[in-house]
């Protein structure tokens, strides 16, 4: 299933600059742990479940989701060894970040450029030393105050950089943060990080030259911790415009958070499954992940902002079904018509949303992941019947 998704993505991504966004989530089945078998322990070390690490492909130009570049699933059955830091990266769970980047490179072989984006857990020296290539770049949020060739450590180096620009950034609401407009100060400069003394692979180069982008909030509201991102990238950063573009790409990482919400409580509710074996639950998680990616595609494309073709989510036969369905879902007035260009992904999203129960009026609340999920379920059933009608000869 993952190989098929990656192959489909590879065709869609040809010639594009693709952001390969990777992150990890846990799937917790403690609610019915008594009937399951083969599960490991998740983050709290007590509950039963397993981990899922997908790589989501996003078009850098439009911000539209293209598909799934790969995913890794695993059980945590052992505790960290006492000599964990001295173990080769291949023997650590953190190797998933390198595996995710390599899966993106393989799936996106026809892309013009691939930028692998990840949060702080991906701040790994082996990744900076092994992954970058002529068309493969990294954009990683800093976790470690690394030793730098320029003298001292990375955080002090960033603090000493001159401020280059200020701008306004819309921060979306999170679990413990209300949405707000933030004033951000921007700094950037090349920096050379040194190989950590504890790095077990002494064959790696003793240092890597990267570019540091430091973005920090000015005058955050009382009681709210200020936003502060330190980003390391292999992209060359010579201007404010380039630095802001890279910050914008990093902000696309929020799509993977929405993907996890769609996979869990806002759509597929995978963690409520009553399947009993870990193997079956993992297969279910992959099926649901592929469906969640498609749901996210449509949710983001519903306004036409991403300007994607319907082919980014539907093959030619599916688009024929969509076109056949459209007249049955439109009304007689202009307000009840699909307002998007035919064969665009926004056009397809309008149809799927109508199948999911959305009324179709612009004044109504936009369709969300649950509506798109319900619409896709209905569409898949209709498509099956449509193809039966086309292909079965009744004598």
Order of alpha helices (4+ residues) and beta strands (2+ residues): alpha-beta-beta-beta-beta-alpha-beta-alpha-beta-alpha-beta-beta-beta-beta-alpha-alpha-alpha-alpha-alpha-alpha
